[in-house]
Amino acid sequence: MKIHSPRKSLTTLTEAIAAALVEPHRSANAKLIALQRDGFCCAITGSFDHDSAMKGYVQPTPEKAEVYTQVAHIFGESNNEAILGEGHTVKLEWASTAAALVERYAEISILKELNGSNIYRATNIFTIDQGVHPYFDALEISLEPVQDTLVRGFRFV
């Protein structure tokens, strides 16, 4: 007796995602969206964004540092950026496999939720101190979502 899983096979899922991925459009306002939501602070350190303080969006306080910030992506934009066209077969295969793994094990459909310009959705970006960003990219910092909060919806773990 053969038992079949109701889940798609990883290969089928990878192929479906590869077929549907499209070139994303850059979002010029992604940083501002993240800054406003995160209270013009780094979501990890709580430090004020220097440019926002200079523009008067926030009033710095002595107990909080001012730093230069960037937008960080929870699911990185490189996973669906520049993967179509000649010479991009390896990247397409990698991105398709990564998206299939996320869908299989985290039950998040990258194809439906973060494909193309959706990679810049507020739920996939956050403000981060430029000095901290490399640690996040190297997976030395991990975050988990915190429910029912508008500012800094992450907890450092």
C-alpha positions as CSV (number, residue, x, y, z in Angstrom):
1,M,0.0,0.0,0.0
2,K,1.4,3.4,-1.0
3,I,0.6,6.5,1.0
4,H,0.7,9.8,-0.8
5,S,1.3,13.0,0.9
6,P,-1.2,15.8,0.2
7,R,1.7,18.2,-0.1
8,K,3.2,18.8,-3.5
9,S,6.6,17.2,-4.1
10,L,9.5,19.5,-3.6
11,T,10.5,19.1,-7.3
12,T,7.1,20.0,-8.5
13,L,6.9,22.9,-6.2
14,T,10.3,24.1,-7.3
15,E,9.4,23.9,-10.9
16,A,6.1,25.8,-10.4
17,I,7.9,28.6,-8.5
18,A,10.6,28.8,-11.2
19,A,8.0,29.2,-13.9
20,A,6.2,32.0,-12.2
21,L,9.0,34.2,-10.8
22,V,9.3,37.6,-12.4
23,E,11.7,40.5,-12.3
24,P,10.8,42.7,-9.3
25,H,10.2,46.4,-9.5
26,R,12.2,48.5,-7.0
27,S,10.2,50.3,-4.3
28,A,11.5,53.8,-3.8
29,N,9.5,54.2,-0.6
30,A,10.4,50.9,1.1
31,K,12.7,52.6,3.6
32,L,10.3,55.3,4.5
33,I,7.5,52.7,5.0
34,A,9.8,50.7,7.3
35,L,11.1,53.8,9.1
36,Q,7.6,55.1,9.8
37,R,6.4,51.7,11.0
38,D,9.5,51.2,13.2
39,G,9.3,54.6,14.8
40,F,12.3,55.9,12.9
41,C,14.5,53.6,14.8
42,C,16.5,50.4,14.2
43,A,14.2,47.5,14.9
44,I,17.0,45.7,16.7
45,T,18.9,48.3,18.7
46,G,16.2,50.9,19.0
47,S,18.7,53.6,17.9
48,F,17.2,56.6,16.0
49,D,17.8,56.9,12.3
50,H,20.2,59.8,11.8
51,D,18.6,61.1,8.6
52,S,15.1,61.1,10.2
53,A,16.5,63.1,13.1
54,M,18.1,65.6,10.8
55,K,14.9,66.0,8.9
56,G,13.0,66.6,12.1
57,Y,10.8,63.4,11.9
58,V,12.0,62.5,15.4
59,Q,13.4,64.3,18.3
60,P,16.6,62.6,19.5
61,T,17.1,61.9,23.2
62,P,20.4,61.6,25.1
63,E,19.7,57.9,26.0
64,K,19.2,56.8,22.3
65,A,22.1,56.9,19.8
66,E,21.6,58.2,16.2
67,V,22.8,55.8,13.5
68,Y,22.6,55.4,9.8
69,T,20.0,52.8,8.9
70,Q,19.0,50.6,5.9
71,V,16.1,48.5,4.9
72,A,16.6,44.8,5.6
73,H,14.5,42.1,4.0
74,I,13.4,39.1,6.0
75,F,13.2,37.1,2.7
76,G,16.0,38.8,0.7
77,E,15.4,40.6,-2.6
78,S,18.3,38.7,-4.1
79,N,16.1,35.6,-4.0
80,N,13.9,36.9,-6.8
81,E,16.0,39.6,-8.4
82,A,17.7,39.3,-11.8
83,I,17.0,35.6,-12.1
84,L,15.5,35.5,-15.6
85,G,17.3,35.7,-18.9
86,E,20.5,34.3,-20.4
87,G,23.1,33.0,-17.9
88,H,20.8,33.0,-14.9
89,T,19.9,29.3,-14.8
90,V,21.8,28.5,-11.6
91,K,20.3,31.5,-9.8
92,L,16.8,30.6,-10.9
93,E,17.3,27.0,-9.7
94,W,18.6,28.2,-6.4
95,A,15.8,30.8,-5.9
96,S,13.2,28.2,-6.9
97,T,14.6,25.7,-4.4
98,A,14.8,28.2,-1.6
99,A,11.2,29.4,-2.2
100,A,10.0,25.8,-2.3
101,L,11.8,25.0,1.0
102,V,10.3,28.1,2.7
103,E,6.8,27.1,1.4
104,R,7.2,23.5,2.5
105,Y,8.6,24.0,6.0
106,A,7.5,27.5,7.0
107,E,4.2,27.4,5.1
108,I,4.8,30.8,3.5
109,S,4.2,31.0,-0.2
110,I,7.0,33.2,-1.5
111,L,5.4,33.1,-4.9
112,K,2.1,34.4,-3.7
113,E,3.2,36.8,-1.0
114,L,6.7,38.1,-1.9
115,N,7.1,37.7,-5.7
116,G,8.2,40.6,-7.7
117,S,7.7,44.0,-6.1
118,N,5.9,42.4,-3.2
119,I,9.3,41.7,-1.8
120,Y,9.1,45.3,-0.5
121,R,5.9,44.7,1.5
122,A,6.0,46.1,5.0
123,T,5.7,42.6,6.4
124,N,9.0,41.6,4.8
125,I,11.1,44.7,5.5
126,F,12.4,46.4,8.6
127,T,14.8,49.2,9.6
128,I,18.2,48.1,10.7
129,D,21.4,49.9,11.8
130,Q,24.0,49.7,9.0
131,G,26.5,48.3,11.6
132,V,24.2,45.5,12.6
133,H,23.0,44.6,9.1
134,P,26.0,42.3,8.3
135,Y,25.3,40.2,11.4
136,F,21.7,39.7,10.3
137,D,22.8,38.8,6.8
138,A,25.3,36.3,8.2
139,L,22.4,34.7,10.3
140,E,24.2,35.7,13.5
141,I,21.0,37.5,14.6
142,S,17.6,36.0,14.4
143,L,14.2,37.6,14.9
144,E,10.8,36.3,15.6
145,P,7.6,38.1,15.1
146,V,5.8,39.8,17.9
147,Q,2.0,40.0,17.6
148,D,-0.1,43.1,18.3
149,T,2.5,45.8,17.9
150,L,2.9,48.5,15.3
151,V,6.4,49.6,16.3
152,R,9.3,47.2,16.3
153,G,7.3,44.1,15.6
154,F,10.3,41.8,16.1
155,R,12.0,40.4,19.1
156,F,15.7,39.7,19.1
157,V,16.4,36.0,19.9
